[in-house]
C-alpha cells in the first residue's frame, strides 16, 4: 500500500512537471514569454515613450478620403499643436495637395505602407518595396525624407519590424486608441483619449474619422490645460541608445 501511494505521488509530481514544461513551451512559442519574464525577445514597435516632461503625440492614419482633414489642421493650428500623419501611398498619390498642406503646416509625415495590406504576411522583398515606394511617393511631394512607419491594422511580426529598421525606419504603434473608426461620438472619442493619456503617449486617430475633427478641440485644450504638450512622433521618440521593453515602451538606455 505504501509503495502504491509513493508511486501515485511520483506520478503526480511528474505530471505537474510535464504540465509546467508544456505551458512554458506554449508561452515561449507565442512570444508571451517576453512579458512573463519581463524581457523583450520579440522585435517590437514603439507603442509609447518613457518621458517625464508631459510630451505626447497625436497621430492620424490617412488611407481614405479628406473630408475632415482641413478641420483637423485648423484645430491643430488654433491650439499651437503639431501631429504626425501616416499616409498610404495610394492616398498620397490621390491627394498630393493635402500631403503638401499637411507638410507645410509644420506637421510630420510617415508612411503607412503602399497598399494597406497585412504586412506580416509579406516576405522581406515585398516589405522593402512597400516601404520604399510609399516613402518615395511622400518625399516626391514634400521634398522631405521619411523615417517613420506605421503598419496597417497594427499588424506586424519580427520580420516586418526588423526589415523596417534595416532600412532606417522606426516602426510606431500607439498606446491610446481613439476608436474613432467605429464612428463614436465626438465626446466619446475625446474622453477615451483624455482619460488614458500619460507622459510619452502616442494617440491613434484617423484623418477621416466621422467625429474626429469635432472631438479634436476638446482633446487639445483639455490636455494642454493639464500641462501636456503635443509634439510630433519624431520629436517624442529617442533616435539611438534606447531599449523597447515588453510593453512596447521606448526607454533611454541610462534608465533601463
C-alpha positions in Angstrom: 0.0 0.0 0.0 2.8 2.4 0.9 4.6 1.7 -2.3 1.4 2.3 -4.2 0.9 5.7 -2.6 4.5 6.6 -3.3 4.0 5.7 -7.0 0.9 7.9 -7.1 2.9 10.8 -5.6 5.6 10.4 -8.2 3.1 10.3 -11.0 1.5 13.5 -9.7 4.9 15.2 -9.5 5.9 14.1 -13.0 2.5 15.2 -14.4 3.0 18.5 -12.7 6.4 19.0 -14.2 5.1 17.9 -17.7 2.3 20.4 -17.5 4.7 23.2 -16.4 7.1 22.4 -19.3 4.2 22.3 -21.7 2.9 25.7 -20.5 6.4 27.1 -20.7 6.7 25.9 -24.3 3.3 27.4 -25.2 4.2 30.7 -23.7 7.5 30.9 -25.4 6.1 29.9 -28.8 3.6 32.7 -28.7 6.1 35.4 -27.7 4.2 35.9 -24.4 7.3 34.7 -22.5 8.8 38.2 -23.1 6.1 39.6 -20.9 6.1 36.7 -18.5 9.8 37.0 -17.7 9.9 40.8 -18.0 12.1 40.7 -21.1 11.7 41.6 -24.7 12.8 39.0 -27.1 10.5 39.8 -29.9 11.1 42.7 -32.2 8.6 45.3 -31.1 7.4 48.7 -32.5 7.3 51.8 -30.3 4.0 52.0 -28.5 4.9 54.8 -26.2 8.0 56.6 -24.8 9.4 56.9 -21.4 9.3 60.7 -20.7 8.8 62.9 -17.7 8.1 66.2 -19.5 4.4 65.7 -20.3 5.1 65.5 -24.1 2.7 63.4 -26.1 2.0 62.8 -29.8 -1.3 62.6 -31.6 -1.3 60.7 -34.9 -3.6 60.4 -37.9 -3.7 57.5 -40.3 -4.6 58.6 -43.8 -6.0 55.9 -46.1 -9.5 57.1 -47.1 -10.8 60.5 -48.0 -10.0 64.1 -47.0 -13.4 65.4 -45.9 -12.3 66.3 -42.3 -8.6 67.0 -42.9 -8.9 70.8 -43.1 -10.8 70.9 -39.8 -8.1 68.8 -38.2 -5.4 71.1 -39.4 -7.3 74.1 -38.3 -7.8 72.7 -34.8 -4.1 71.9 -34.5 -3.1 75.3 -35.7 -5.6 77.1 -33.3 -4.1 75.2 -30.4 -0.5 75.5 -31.3 -0.1 71.8 -31.6 1.7 69.6 -34.1 0.9 66.0 -35.2 2.2 63.1 -37.2 0.2 61.8 -40.2 0.9 58.3 -41.5 0.0 58.1 -45.2 -0.7 55.2 -47.5 0.9 55.5 -51.0 -2.4 55.5 -52.9 -3.7 58.2 -50.6 -0.5 60.3 -51.1 -0.8 60.0 -54.9 -4.5 60.8 -54.9 -4.3 63.8 -52.7 -0.9 65.5 -53.2 -2.4 68.9 -52.4 -3.2 67.6 -48.9 0.2 66.0 -48.5 1.7 69.4 -49.2 -0.8 71.2 -47.0 0.0 68.9 -44.0 3.7 69.2 -44.6 3.6 73.0 -44.8 1.5 73.2 -41.6 4.5 72.0 -39.6 3.1 68.5 -39.1 5.2 65.4 -39.7 4.5 62.7 -42.3 5.3 59.0 -42.0 4.5 56.1 -44.3 1.5 53.8 -43.6 2.6 51.4 -46.4 2.0 51.4 -50.1 -1.1 49.1 -50.4 -2.5 49.0 -46.8 -2.0 45.2 -46.7 -1.4 42.8 -43.8 2.3 43.1 -44.0 3.1 40.3 -41.6 2.1 38.0 -44.5 4.8 39.5 -46.8 8.4 38.5 -47.3 11.3 40.8 -46.9 11.4 42.0 -50.5 7.7 42.8 -50.5 8.1 44.7 -47.3 11.0 46.7 -48.7 9.0 47.6 -51.8 6.0 48.7 -49.7 8.2 50.9 -47.5 10.5 52.4 -50.2 7.7 53.0 -52.7 5.4 54.7 -50.2 8.1 56.8 -48.6 9.3 57.8 -52.1 5.8 59.0 -53.0 5.7 61.2 -49.9 9.2 62.6 -50.5 8.3 63.4 -54.1 5.6 65.7 -52.9 7.2 67.2 -49.8 10.9 67.1 -50.6 11.4 65.7 -47.1 12.8 62.3 -46.1 10.6 59.8 -44.3 11.8 57.6 -41.4 8.6 56.7 -39.5 6.4 53.8 -40.4 3.1 52.5 -39.0 1.9 49.1 -40.1 -1.6 48.8 -41.5 -4.1 47.4 -39.0 -1.3 47.5 -36.4 -0.3 44.1 -37.8 3.4 43.2 -37.5 5.9 40.4 -36.9 9.7 40.3 -36.3 10.5 40.3 -40.0 8.5 43.5 -40.6 10.0 45.4 -37.7 13.5 44.2 -38.4 13.2 44.9 -42.2 11.9 48.4 -41.5 14.7 49.0 -39.0 17.3 47.8 -41.6 16.0 50.5 -44.0 16.2 53.2 -41.3 12.5 53.3 -40.3 11.2 53.5 -36.8 8.0 51.4 -36.5 5.4 53.2 -34.5 2.2 51.8 -32.9 0.1 53.5 -30.2 -0.9 53.2 -26.5 -4.1 55.2 -26.7 -6.7 54.2 -29.3 -9.4 56.7 -30.0 -11.5 54.0 -31.8 -12.7 56.9 -34.0 -13.0 54.5 -36.9 -16.1 53.0 -35.1 -17.9 56.3 -35.6 -18.0 57.0 -31.8 -19.4 60.4 -30.8 -17.0 63.3 -30.5 -17.5 63.2 -26.7 -16.7 59.5 -26.5 -13.6 59.9 -28.7 -12.4 62.8 -26.6 -13.0 61.0 -23.3 -11.2 57.8 -24.4 -8.1 59.9 -25.2 -8.2 62.3 -22.3 -8.7 59.5 -19.7 -5.9 57.3 -21.0 -3.1 59.6 -21.9 0.2 59.7 -19.9 3.6 61.2 -20.4 5.0 59.9 -23.7 1.7 58.6 -25.0 1.1 58.1 -28.8 -2.5 58.6 -29.7 -4.1 56.8 -32.7 -6.7 58.7 -34.7 -7.8 58.7 -38.4 -8.0 61.8 -40.6 -11.3 60.6 -42.0 -13.0 59.5 -38.7 -16.6 60.7 -38.7 -16.3 62.7 -35.5 -12.5 63.0 -35.0 -12.2 66.6 -36.2 -15.1 67.6 -34.0 -13.5 66.0 -30.9 -10.1 67.5 -31.5 -10.5 71.0 -30.0 -11.7 69.4 -26.7 -8.9 66.9 -26.7 -6.2 69.5 -27.3 -7.5 72.2 -25.0 -8.2 69.8 -22.1 -4.8 68.0 -22.2 -2.9 71.3 -22.7 -4.7 72.7 -19.6 -3.3 69.6 -17.8 0.2 70.6 -18.8 0.7 68.3 -21.8 2.5 69.4 -24.9 1.7 68.0 -28.3 4.8 67.2 -30.4 5.4 65.1 -33.5 6.4 61.5 -33.1 9.8 62.4 -34.4 10.3 64.8 -31.6 8.9 62.4 -29.0 11.0 59.2 -29.6 14.6 58.6 -29.0 16.7 58.0 -32.1 19.5 56.0 -30.5 20.7 54.4 -27.3 17.3 53.1 -26.3 15.6 49.9 -25.4 12.0 48.8 -26.0 10.6 46.9 -23.1 8.0 44.1 -23.2 5.1 46.6 -23.1 6.5 48.4 -26.2 7.7 51.4 -24.2 10.8 53.0 -25.6 13.2 53.8 -22.8 16.6 55.6 -23.0 19.4 53.2 -22.0 20.5 55.1 -19.0 17.1 54.5 -17.4 17.0 50.8 -18.1 
